[in-house]
């Protein structure tokens, strides 16, 4: 903090470059104006830091899924819903048909904690295909009582249950398949190639199915590779298939 008049007063000279001189001037009461400005600056810094923390918390909120945005967009366009009350630029973040809106939609957030990567894939990719081929043949389970036409509801809890089932199957199948494969492959080169393939599958499942972070994928893959190598050493050529 620097005030031009400081250099005219010998007692205040050097305050802009030395915190110790500033502290002495504050304690002696010779820098009352500077002290008031310092206190005012502290209040502004406190407000800035609190705002920064709130922004960080908002930034950590879950992002809405594609289905969430489609559902909201259908309501906005419906005559019984929003009736297109948003116009022009204000409507672009919600318009999934606007390709340039992708960069705007990155700032959207939802208060719902949201599903994981696998549940998102089930909701955004598998459920629409299922509904177009099979799901629409069953009677609509919601919407009739609300006067908004036929609606089919797929509960996220059900999708999460299927996601858990798929995760259990994959988490069991990959280690079992690797053990069985390494046991029955007769030569070392084939086993090494099989280990490479199983490690790649294991890493892909961790990244794209369970939604693990990158360092978790790296650590888990390294541990899985170590187990495979130990198992390979334990075989020691005991199996000799013709």
C-alpha positions in Angstrom: 0.0 0.0 0.0 1.5 3.3 -1.1 0.3 6.9 -0.6 2.3 9.7 -2.3 2.3 11.8 1.0 4.2 9.0 2.8 7.5 10.0 1.2 7.1 13.6 2.6 7.0 12.3 6.2 10.3 10.8 7.5 8.4 8.6 10.0 6.4 7.0 7.1 9.1 6.7 4.6 9.7 3.1 3.3 6.3 1.8 4.4 5.5 0.7 0.8 8.5 -1.6 0.7 8.8 -2.9 4.3 6.1 -4.6 6.3 8.0 -4.2 9.6 8.0 -0.4 9.1 4.3 -0.5 8.4 3.6 -2.5 11.5 5.7 0.0 13.7 3.9 2.9 12.1 0.5 1.3 12.8 1.4 0.6 16.5 2.7 4.1 17.1 -0.4 5.7 15.6 1.6 7.7 13.0 -0.2 6.1 10.0 -3.9 6.4 10.8 -5.0 7.0 7.2 -2.9 4.1 6.0 -4.3 1.9 8.8 -7.9 2.8 7.8 -7.2 1.9 4.2 -5.6 -1.4 5.3 -8.6 -2.3 7.3 -10.9 -1.5 4.4 -8.7 -3.6 2.1 -8.9 -6.5 4.5 -12.7 -6.4 4.3 -12.7 -6.4 0.5 -10.2 -9.3 0.4 -12.4 -11.3 2.8 -15.4 -10.7 0.6 -13.4 -11.7 -2.5 -12.2 -14.9 -0.9 -15.7 -15.8 0.3 -17.0 -15.2 -3.2 -14.2 -17.3 -4.7 -15.0 -20.2 -2.3 -18.7 -20.0 -3.3 -17.8 -20.0 -7.0 -15.6 -23.1 -6.4 -18.5 -24.9 -4.7 -20.9 -24.0 -7.5 -18.3 -25.2 -10.0 -18.2 -28.6 -8.3 -21.9 -29.2 -8.8 -22.9 -32.0 -11.2 -23.5 -31.2 -14.8 -26.9 -32.0 -16.2 -27.1 -35.0 -18.5 -28.3 -34.9 -22.1 -31.6 -36.4 -21.0 -32.1 -33.7 -18.4 -31.6 -31.0 -21.0 -33.9 -32.8 -23.5 -36.6 -33.0 -20.8 -36.3 -29.3 -20.0 -36.2 -28.4 -23.7 -39.4 -30.4 -24.4 -41.1 -28.5 -21.5 -39.9 -25.1 -22.8 -41.2 -25.8 -26.3 -44.5 -27.4 -25.1 -47.6 -25.2 -25.4 -48.8 -26.6 -22.1 -45.4 -25.9 -20.5 -43.0 -23.0 -21.1 -44.7 -22.1 -24.4 -41.3 -20.8 -25.8 -41.1 -17.9 -23.3 -37.3 -17.9 -23.8 -36.2 -16.2 -27.0 -33.0 -15.7 -28.9 -29.8 -16.0 -27.0 -31.5 -16.8 -23.7 -32.9 -20.0 -25.2 -29.6 -21.2 -26.8 -28.1 -23.0 -23.7 -31.2 -25.3 -23.6 -31.5 -25.9 -27.3 -29.8 -29.3 -28.1 -30.4 -28.7 -31.8 -28.1 -25.7 -31.8 -24.5 -26.9 -32.3 -23.0 -23.7 -31.2 -24.8 -24.0 -27.8 -22.4 -26.7 -26.7 -19.9 -24.2 -25.4 -22.6 -22.3 -23.6 -24.1 -25.4 -22.0 -20.8 -26.2 -20.2 -21.7 -23.7 -17.5 -24.9 -25.4 -16.7 -25.2 -27.1 -13.3 -27.7 -29.2 -11.4 -28.4 -29.6 -7.7 -28.9 -33.4 -8.2 -25.7 -35.3 -7.4 -26.3 -37.1 -10.6 -25.5 -40.7 -11.8 -22.0 -42.0 -12.7 -20.6 -42.6 -16.2 -22.3 -45.9 -16.8 -25.7 -44.7 -15.6 -25.4 -41.7 -17.9 -24.7 -44.0 -20.8 -27.7 -46.2 -20.0 -29.9 -43.1 -19.7 -28.6 -41.2 -22.7 -27.9 -44.0 -25.2 -29.5 -47.3 -24.3 -32.9 -46.2 -22.9 -33.8 -44.1 -26.1 -33.0 -47.0 -28.3 -34.9 -49.4 -26.1 -37.9 -47.1 -26.1 -38.0 -46.7 -29.9 -37.9 -50.5 -30.4 -39.7 -52.0 -27.5 -40.5 -49.6 -24.7 -43.2 -47.6 -26.6 -45.3 -50.7 -27.0 -46.2 -50.8 -23.4 -48.8 -48.4 -22.0 -47.7 -45.0 -20.8 -47.2 -45.0 -17.0 -47.4 -41.3 -16.4 -48.9 -38.1 -17.9 -52.5 -39.1 -18.3 -53.5 -37.7 -14.9 -51.6 -34.5 -15.6 -53.2 -33.7 -18.9 -49.9 -33.5 -20.8 -50.3 -36.5 -23.0 -48.7 -40.0 -22.9 -45.4 -40.2 -21.1 -43.2 -43.2 -20.3 -41.1 -42.9 -17.2 -37.8 -44.8 -16.7 -36.7 -44.4 -13.1 -33.1 -43.6 -12.5 -33.1 -46.0 -9.6 -33.8 -48.9 -11.9 -31.1 -47.8 -14.3 -28.7 -47.6 -11.4 -29.6 -51.1 -10.4 -28.8 -52.3 -13.9 -25.6 -50.3 -13.8 -24.6 -52.0 -10.5 -25.4 -55.4 -12.0 -23.2 -54.7 -15.1 -20.4 -53.5 -12.8 -20.5 -56.7 -10.7 -20.5 -58.8 -13.9 -17.5 -57.0 -15.4 -15.5 -56.8 -12.2 -15.9 -60.5 -11.8 -15.6 -61.5 -15.5 -12.3 -59.6 -16.3 -10.2 -61.3 -13.5 -11.8 -64.7 -14.0 -11.3 -64.5 -17.8 -7.6 -63.5 -17.4 -6.9 -66.3 -15.0 -8.6 -68.9 -17.2 -6.9 -67.5 -20.3 -3.4 -67.5 -18.8 -3.9 -71.0 -17.5 -4.8 -72.5 -20.9 -2.5 -70.6 -23.1 0.5 -73.0 -23.6 3.3 -70.6 -24.5 4.9 -67.6 -22.8 4.5 -65.2 -25.8 0.8 -65.9 -26.0 0.4 -65.3 -22.3 2.2 -62.0 -22.5 -0.1 -60.9 -25.3 -3.1 -62.0 -23.3 -1.9 -60.0 -20.3 -1.6 -57.0 -22.5 -5.2 -57.4 -23.8 -6.6 -58.0 -20.3 -4.8 -55.0 -18.9 -6.3 -52.8 -21.6 -9.8 -54.1 -21.0 -9.3 -53.6 -17.2 -8.2 -50.0 -17.7 -11.1 -49.3 -20.1 -13.6 -50.7 -17.7 -12.2 -48.5 -14.9 -12.2 -45.3 -16.9 -15.4 -45.6 -18.9 -17.6 -47.8 -16.8 -16.8 -47.0 -13.2 -15.8 -43.4 -13.9 -12.5 -43.6 -11.9 -10.1 -40.7 -12.0 -7.0 -41.0 -14.1 -4.5 -41.6 -11.2 -6.9 -44.3 -9.9 -6.9 -46.0 -13.3 -3.1 -45.8 -13.5 -2.7 -47.3 -9.9 -5.4 -50.0 -10.5 -3.9 -51.0 -13.8 -0.4 -51.2 -12.4 -1.7 -53.4 -9.5 -3.7 -55.6 -11.9 -0.6 -56.0 -14.1 1.5 -57.0 -11.1 -1.0 -59.7 -10.1 -0.9 -61.1 -13.7 2.9 -61.2 -13.7 2.9 -63.0 -10.4 0.3 -65.5 -11.6 2.4 -66.0 -14.8 5.5 -66.8 -12.7 3.5 -69.2 -10.6 2.5 -71.2 -13.7 6.1 -71.8 -14.4 5.5 -73.8 -17.5 3.4 -76.4 -15.6 0.8 -76.3 -18.3 1.9 -77.8 -21.5 -1.1 -78.1 -23.8 -0.5 -79.8 -27.2 
